[in-house]
Amino acid sequence: AAAVGYPLIVKPPAGAGASGTYKVRDDDRLESVINESGLADGHAVAIEEFIEGHEGYIDTMTIDGKVRHEFITHYYPNVLEAMRERWISPQMVTTNRIDAPGYAEVRKMTRDVIRILDIGTSATHMEWFFGPKGLKFSEIGCRPPGVGQWDVYNAANEFDLYLEWASAIVNGDIHTRPSRRYAAGMIALRPDRDGHITGYSGADHIHERYGDCIVAAHLPDPGTPTQAVEAGYMANAWLRVRHPDYDHLRGILDDIGQTLKVHAG
């Protein structure tokens, strides 16, 4: 706090999404979070500067230090907000405009990280913020993304990343290039309260309007226990959707979030 000022982010090293994450605005709150997070009892936490800006991530499949596949995904809204508000139907949307000039900086920084860390053959996942302080990476990992995001990339690009990974390991090369035909994303649908799912409204309407764009859906049966909002993007109901135009896809996902409701009691 003395070095960078408030607000700060306090989170567990292995937290997924924003699970167990605290936004701290002053000394009093910091003292309480030290106890709530378990730091006072010796548990490890990461304490970071809070960075304002739009949030997303870039994933690669890197072979012998060279990026052979890459994908850029945007969060709407940012994760910390999405994991705190039940009424939000958060989205993760992967662009098919990866060659647009606006992505040049994050693509270059990704390659710089791979070079500096001497990453050989690996999946990589790097979370970023872009805002008043410029482009900042908040996480760097030699791993695939979570929440089945490779399946979203497969739907967007009409190929098989799992086969691509096998080819990278066995042959030291990729098998197929991505088509970039579609932008694709997923939207999480939260129940209106905790308990058990009692049903859905708006599902037929969404299917009639966008059935040809929906590539996967998970609508748990009535009677299924709900999970907490903090449990993540795939905790309850969700849809994966694709469309050739990124902006049109954003509109579809917004309509789904406003129309398809999960009821619980």
Beta strands, then each sheet from edge to edge (+ up, - down):
strand 1: 8-11
strand 2: 22-24
strand 3: 46-49
strand 4: 54-63
strand 5: 66-76
strand 6: 91-94
strand 7: 122-131
strand 8: 134-141
strand 9: 183-189
strand 10: 197-201
strand 11: 214-218
strand 12: 237-243
strand 13: 261-264
sheet 1: 2+ 1- 3+
sheet 2: 8+ 7- 4+ 5- 6+ 9- 12+ 11-
sheet 3: 10+ 13-
end
